[in-house]
Amino acid sequence: MKNTEILLQGEHIPDIQVVELGHGKGVKDVLAAAAKHRGCEAEGDFHVFTEDSDEPLAEGDKLPARDDGQPVRLHVHRCRRIEVAVTFNGVTKEHRFGPGTPIAAVKKWAAIAAFGMDPGDAAEHVLQLTGTTDRPEPDTHIGTLVTCPDCRLAFDLVPLKRVEG
């Protein structure tokens, strides 16, 4: 049997780590692999989330496999939910996401569902961390931007400035 390739992000693991685990491995094996990549001690219970999932995998679960042969994207975090506030034109909307939710999914929720933009206008905007000029990449898991117990994020939905040349 082939190994399962995992693209791992998490609390104290901001950059994607490629991890290979043997077939039939489970959540505990992912937690052990994540601990090696964390680079610091962290107290508390960590949970494993599949990308875009609001619920963690159960402790006894085996690793999910993808039918298309692509790596599985997983996120390891102590926060079970991230409270996200997005401000646009002076109005703030809030929503809770699992920590493995990519920035692109949060932006789609904010622009289209929360603020009613059409997809064309939404494409012209990006999420920027409130009070900074930091615009995380679309595939960044939101959990990489927070550390437990502070399970909150604030963004501004801002125009993507184009340089006309």
N, C-alpha and C positions, 0 to 999 in steps of 0.2 A: 504494500500500500504506500501511496505517496504521502509525503508530509503536507501539512496544511500551512500555507504561507499567510501570515497575518501582517497587516499594516497597522501598527499600534501607536496610539497617542494617548495622553492622559494627564492627570494632575502631576506636575513636575516633569512631564515628558512632552515638551512643546513641539519637537521635530518628529516627523514620522519615523518610526523604527521598524525595520523589516525583521520579523521573528518567524522562525520555522518550528513547528511542533509536530510530533508524530501523530499519525492517524489515531483517532480514538481519544486524544487528550481532551481535557476539559477546562472549566473555569479556573480551578485551582492552579493548573499549569500556566494559564495566562497570567494570573496574579503573581506567580513566582517569577515569570519572565519580566513582567512590568517592574517588579521590585529591583531587578538588576539594572534596569534602564533609568530608574528614577533619580539616582545620584544624590539622594538625601533621605534621611529617616522621616517617616510620617506616621503618626499615631492614628489609629482608627481603622474601621472596616472599609476596604475598597470593594467596589462593585464593577462588574464587566458589562459593558453595553455594546450592542452592535450599532453601527452607524445609523443615525436617524431613529433610534428606538428610545422611547420614553421610559421603558422598564428594563431593569438589569436582567441579565441571565441568572438563573437560579444556580446556587453553589454547586449542585451536583450535575449540572448540564454539561454535555459534550460540546465541543466546538462546532459552530455552524459551518456548513460547507456551501460553497457557491457552485451552482450547476455549470456556470460558464468558465470555470477554471481560473477565474480572477482571484487575487488575494482577498481575504476577509478583512474588513475594516472594523477594528475594535477600539474601544476607549475604556480606560480604567480610571475611576475617580471615587472619592469619598462622598461627593455631593450626588444625591439621587436625582435632583432637578436643579437647573440653573434658572433663576428668575431674571428675565431679560426685559429691559425697558428700552424702547426705541423712540426717539424724539424726531419729529419732522414738522417744520413750520410752526414750532412752538407747542405742538400737541404731542403728548407722550402716551404710548400704548404699551401694555405689559403682557407677557406670555411666559409660560414655563416650558422649558425644553429639557430633554435628556442631555447630559454633558457630551455625548457623541454626535450631537447635531452639528453639521457643518455650517459655517457662516452663510453659504449660499442659500441654505434652507431657511435660515432666520431672516435673511434679506427678502426672500420671496414672500414669507409670511408678512413681514412688515410692509413692504411696498404694495403688494397686491391685496392681501386679506385685511390688514389693519388700516392702511391708508387709501385703498381703492385705486391705486395707479393702474393704468393699462400696462401690459407687458413691455411695450416700446419705451414708455417713460421710465418704468422700473429698471430697464437695462442701462439707463443713463445715470443711475444712482448707485452708491456704495455705502456700506456701513463703516463708520469711523468711531473708534472708542471715544466716548464723551470726554472732553477736556484734553484731547491729544490730537496728533495728526496721524495716528496709527490706524491703518486700514488693513485688517487681517485678510489673508488670502481666502478665496471662496471655499477651499477644501479644508481649512483649519477647523478643527472641532472646538466648539465654544468652551468646553471644559479645560482646554489648555490655557485659557486666559484667566482662570480663577483658581483660588486655593481655598479649600475647606478651612474654616467654617463660613467664609464669605462667598456664598453661592449665588452671587448677583453680578450682572453685567449691565452697563448702560452704553448705548450707541446713539449716534446721530445718523440719520439717513441724509446723506449729502450728495450733491451733484458730482458726477465723475467729470472732472475738468479735462477737456480735450485741448491739446496743443495744436493750433491750426498752423500749418507750415507752408 
